[in-house]
C-alpha cells in the first residue's frame, strides 16, 4: 500500500545542562494511506517526541540528530534544508498535509480569541478563499464534529464550551484542510470514559470521510483496542514491538507489551483477574546505553540483555519484536530447560 508517512532511523536529542537526552533512538515507522497506527508506551517513552520531530514542533533545545522523514513521498528531513527553508516548508505542510490533535484543548485554544477566529485561521492560511467562505467552512466543520447550533456558537469563546466540546473544536481545526496525515496526541486523556468513546468514534468516522491516515499516540492499550489497524509499542525511545491489533493483543512477544496488557482489565473475561502493574521506573534517557531499555524491569532478563540491543525478530509480514527472548538461541535454551524440568 502507498505510504503517507515514512520515518526511517529517526533519532532526536535534547541538550540540557545535565547532558544530552536521547529521547528518540533509531525509530522506523510507516503509515499507509487510510491506516490508523497506534503508538503506545508510558510517559517518557518517546512517542510524542517522535511525532513532534515529524511535525517540526520540537522545543528550542531539541534537534533531529539523524534519520529521514517523508510525507506522501516528499522528503522533509531537517538535515536537507537550512533553518529558514525548513521553517517555510513546515509552515506550508502543517495544517495542510499534516495536522495534530493535541491532548489539552484548554491550553491549545487561545482563551481571548473566538472559536471563529481560531477555526478560520488555518483555512485562510492554506486556501485562496474569502473570509465569508472560510466562516461557512468552519461552521460546516463544527457541524461535522457534532457541535450543536454551530452558527451561534462559532462566535463564542473556548471557556463557554465543555471539555468534550473543546476537544471536538481541536479535531475540527485539524481537519480544516483535509490533511493527508492526522496525528492525535493522547486526545482523550482529559476526558471521562463516555466522552472518550465518542471522540474516538468521531476520529475514526471522520478519517474515513476524508481518507486520511491517523497516528494515535496513547499510554493506554485499551484506547487503541478497537481503533487501530496496527500498534507500535515504544519504550526507552525505541520501538520494541509492532504488529496488527490482533497480533499485539493475542500474540504479544515483548515482555513490556505483556506487562502493559497485564495492567488492562478485559471486560470480556468471565473470571475476575488481578491486575499486575509493571514494577520499577522507566529508564533515564540521559544515561541510556545501547542495550535493551527494559532490562532493569524485566524478570526474565539475561546477561546479554545488559550488553547489547537485541536484533529485530520477524514473526510475520506485519509482526516484529526486539527481544533477546525471541532469539533462536534463547528459544533453544528455554526448550532444553523445559525438557530438564520434565525429566
KALINHU-V693883 format. One line per field, one symbol per residue. ss: DSSP state (A for helix, B for strand, O for the rest). phi: phi as a letter, one per 40 degrees, with the letter a starting at -180 (. if undefined). Layout:
# KALINHU-V693883
ss->???
phi->???
This chain:
# KALINHU-V693883
ss->OOBBBBBBBBBBBBBBOOBBBBBBBBBBBBBBOOOBBBBBOOOOOOAAAAAAAAAOOOOOOBBBBBBBBBBOOBBOOAAAOOAAAAAAAAAAABOOOBBBBOOOAAAAOOOOOBAAAAAAAAAAAAOOOOAAAAAAAAAAAAAAOOOOOAAAAOOOBAAAOOAAAAAAAAAAAAOOOOOOBBBBBOOOOOOOAAAAAAAAAAAAAAAAAAOOBBBBBBOOAAAAOOOOOBBBBBBOOBBBBBBBAAAAAAOOOOAAAAAAAAOOOOOOOOOOOOOOOOOOOOOOOOOOOOOOOOAAAOOOOOAAAAOOOOOBBBOOOOOBBBOAAAOAAAAAAAAAAAAAAAO
phi->.cccbbbbfcbbbbcbcchccccbbfcbaabccgcbbcbbicdgchcccccccccgbccdcbaccahbbbbfgccbcdccbcdcccccccccccgbcbabbccbcccccccbbccdccccdccccbbcbccccccccccccccccgccfcccccccbdccbcdccccccccccccdbfccbbbbcfcbdcbcdccdccccccccccdccbfccbbbcabbccccdbbccbbbcbafgbccaaacdccccbbcbccccccccccbcbccccccbccbcccgbdccccbcbcbcccdcbccbcbdcccbaccccbbbacbbaabaccccdccccccccccccccc
